[in-house]
């Protein structure tokens, strides 16, 4: 947007409300429909100098407009709007969602905040996987907390915001297209799949089909994102769980092997020794000696 045009774009506190010099709150949530229905389901382009916004679309459709660029929003879309960005929206009348508005200074100070969050708007589609569901549920929890009649619990809201920023960072594209699925996103989805299925010892083709990739492409994604092959990632997940059980459970080594999907406990022992440099029994003994008072 040209400077002369941008200068004519109104600067608001929230939708259509005058900018205030020193807001008395740091975070606020409201339904998208409660505000947009007052404006015939269209929010004309404007900007906020001190606020960072997160929009969550649950049902319905619409368009997010940034200057001359228009991006489609649909169920599962999350939009991040940093301060100073010219933006507007057009929504269908059946849209259900929320907008969380907060002081940008509180966002930029969070551990999960990337500088990219503040540089430009982001729009991405949340997958219906474990992490995607967790992100959407966390946004729902923030709305519920802010709807309480008593003062919302700041530590809880900040913890939820950390979760949202961390999971959103995994879905942000590295290119100039806000809607493009990034390599980081594919790696995150692969890690989530491994976490859900590692005990079944599925072949590489199982994960490739789930992600819509060839096995060769999947291994390239795995190595680019983690430096390891798919099989190495699965083995690492198995060994992490094995070490946890050896330290924190009273299960026998044979029971641990069976629980992790190994039909042959001896093969589990060989795999563990190859991965860690010691047998499961030796690892358990050493860790327990170190933990003893």
ABEGO torsion letter per residue (X at the ends): XBAAAAAABBBBABBGBBBBABBABABBBBBAAAAAAAAGGBBBBBBBAABBBBBBBABEBEBBBBEABBBBBBBGBBBBBBBGBBBBBBBBAABBBBBBBBBAAAAAABAABBAAAAABBBBBBBBBBAAAAAAAAAAAAAAAAAABABBBBAAAAAAAAAAAAAAAAAABBABABAABBBAAAAAAAAAAAAAAAAAAGBBAAAAAAAAGBBAAAAAAAAAAAAGBBAAAAAAAAAAAAAAAAAAABABBAAAAAAAAGBABAAAAAAAAAAAAGBBAAAAAAAAAAAABX
